[in-house]
């Protein structure tokens, strides 16, 4: 009887522990750092003086202070955005062509302005809270325990993963780095954003993936999100639909091949699938879905915005 009782206790402890692990991984929110939006959603004057200096050397997108805003376009004295919709391999792709006067207009925002675990919100809600003109989902850092997280010049996580990262430098250029051979501290002084998802799709105009590359155990054809550099202060935000009868979705290679036709210098794959969302002027302009049965935004940890 004693052995049976001890065995029962062991089973109950194991079950309780398993339930806790699952809750901790997927449901229990842990706030590690509440972000002061006034200090991190603008250029850090102390730590990023080189960005401020570079702003003075960049010509304005347009000399006019008039704001032009339509369903496909936005323009003010610092930001120019044009939305184009493409059909490629039975897939709808939305491309936002973005030109800014300086890199300060491209920013990262956490859900609830809080860095932590299982803290999520819809891309549209995060964008609204940040007064964003344009937004796409980010790298969903909160779903992983490791992988570099540096946002708006601030280091939040320096534990390395095996990921291939996108580094956006203080002067507005994109670089592909490998966490396995690059410490975050060694690049921090020149880093404005670091996203840890991947892989790199295009580097120096050359495709970096092949037909065998995929994210984890994802299906070959998926909704996708990518961010690209054409030249300094000229970027593309890209979201494709997928997993529906109207839009099949893309493999990583197919996405890279499409982006190469747009003559991008660097292109980087962000979190996709049900997370893939683009918001422009307060409206979700794509059709985010996880299964194809329902068009609905997935809540995410972070977004990339233009404002």
Rosetta blueprint (number, residue, H / E / L):
1 X L
2 X H
3 X H
4 X H
5 X H
6 X H
7 X H
8 X H
9 X H
10 X H
11 X H
12 X H
13 X H
14 X H
15 X H
16 X H
17 X H
18 X H
19 X H
20 X H
21 X H
22 X H
23 X H
24 X H
25 X H
26 X H
27 X L
28 X L
29 X L
30 X E
31 X E
32 X E
33 X E
34 X E
35 X L
36 X L
37 X H
38 X H
39 X H
40 X H
41 X L
42 X L
43 X L
44 X L
45 X L
46 X L
47 X L
48 X L
49 X H
50 X H
51 X H
52 X H
53 X H
54 X H
55 X H
56 X L
57 X L
58 X L
59 X L
60 X L
61 X L
62 X L
63 X L
64 X L
65 X L
66 X L
67 X L
68 X E
69 X E
70 X L
71 X L
72 X L
73 X E
74 X E
75 X E
76 X L
77 X L
78 X L
79 X E
80 X E
81 X E
82 X E
83 X E
84 X E
85 X E
86 X E
87 X E
88 X E
89 X L
90 X L
91 X E
92 X E
93 X E
94 X E
95 X E
96 X E
97 X E
98 X E
99 X E
100 X E
101 X L
102 X L
103 X H
104 X H
105 X H
106 X E
107 X E
108 X E
109 X E
110 X E
111 X H
112 X H
113 X H
114 X E
115 X E
116 X E
117 X E
118 X L
119 X L
120 X L
121 X E
122 X E
123 X H
124 X H
125 X H
126 X H
127 X H
128 X H
129 X H
130 X L
131 X L
132 X L
133 X L
134 X E
135 X E
136 X E
137 X E
138 X L
139 X L
140 X L
141 X H
142 X H
143 X H
144 X L
145 X L
146 X L
147 X L
148 X L
149 X E
150 X E
151 X E
152 X L
153 X L
154 X E
155 X E
156 X E
157 X E
158 X L
159 X L
160 X L
161 X L
162 X L
163 X L
164 X E
165 X E
166 X E
167 X E
168 X E
169 X E
170 X L
171 X L
172 X L
173 X L
174 X E
175 X E
176 X E
177 X E
178 X E
179 X H
180 X H
181 X H
182 X L
183 X L
184 X H
185 X H
186 X H
187 X H
188 X H
189 X H
190 X H
191 X E
192 X E
193 X E
194 X E
195 X E
196 X E
197 X L
198 X L
199 X L
200 X E
201 X E
202 X E
203 X E
204 X L
205 X L
206 X E
207 X E
208 X L
209 X L
210 X L
211 X L
212 X L
213 X L
214 X L
215 X L
216 X L
217 X L
218 X L
219 X L
220 X L
221 X L
222 X E
223 X L
224 X E
225 X E
226 X E
227 X E
228 X E
229 X E
230 X E
231 X E
232 X L
233 X L
234 X E
235 X E
236 X E
237 X E
238 X E
239 X E
240 X E
241 X L
242 X L
243 X L
244 X L
245 X L
246 X L
247 X L
248 X L
249 X L
250 X E
251 X L
252 X H
253 X H
254 X H
255 X H
256 X H
257 X H
258 X H
259 X H
260 X H
261 X L
262 X L
263 X L
264 X L
265 X L
266 X E
267 X E
268 X E
269 X E
270 X L
271 X L
272 X L
273 X H
274 X H
275 X H
276 X L
277 X L
278 X E
279 X E
280 X E
281 X L
282 X L
283 X E
284 X E
285 X L
286 X L
287 X L
288 X L
289 X L
290 X L
291 X L
292 X L
293 X L
294 X L
295 X L
296 X L
297 X L
298 X L
299 X E
300 X E
301 X L
302 X E
303 X E
304 X E
305 X E
306 X E
307 X L
